[in-house]
């Protein structure tokens, strides 16, 4: 409990006490602190102990579900001070485990603390569990944003701005296709194509990243090599065999196992924008033209 003064003597009842100015000004703040109710950590501590009991007995690692269950309770703690108190409690348990020479238990508390997250901090509604509802909300949000932009044209913008917008939109079709193939590519070595900044901003908005940095490229999962996939797909085919981009993407390979690369990733590898079409390993990127699908041919 906060203390007003270290002097045990009763306060003077005299009205003239200029020397007590500091005490008088700090007393109200101390009284507020004294009246503060500490956060109830009971539910959090119970959830944490339940999670700790699920730790791997040989490593001290916690399953993700166990950490998520504690996170759910942690996020319900009111205020920053309450959350800090919860973290401090985890520190105390960790130190107690170390003093008791129970290193695995200490490591488990460290893992639990590192896995805590207060969430995004956004005051907006959480994304619904139903993917359809989440997608509908995203589409409507973007539509509303567009309506707001169009409905609030800044001063100085010429009246033909709609025609210019339509022209720019039509001119970016190729850039959109190229950047879409890159964003959805599984090839970690693929280079970002040179496209209009408008296209990059559009993909950031669509991915929910706003105008922040980053390519918005899909990542994660094991790293795989599109070129190895190409070689393996054509390995047992005769020279002269041709496969379309979609056929190559749907074919199985040991490189991808039970997964499949996206058609965009295959297309980006065979026909990289600004560079020569792919040739190597006895294969050549092939564009038949006349509206026929592109692909690759085994030439050796």
BELCORLIN-V527446 format. One record per helix or strand. SS is the DSSP state (helix for helix, strand for strand). FROM is the first residue (numbers start at 1). TO is the last residue. If there is no record, write none. Layout:
BEGIN
SS,FROM,TO  SS,FROM,TO
END
This chain:
BEGIN
helix,18,35  helix,42,52  helix,64,75  helix,79,99  helix,103,114  helix,131,150  helix,161,171  helix,173,183  strand,187,187  helix,197,206  strand,224,224  helix,226,234  strand,242,244  helix,245,250  helix,263,270  strand,279,280  strand,283,286  strand,295,298
END
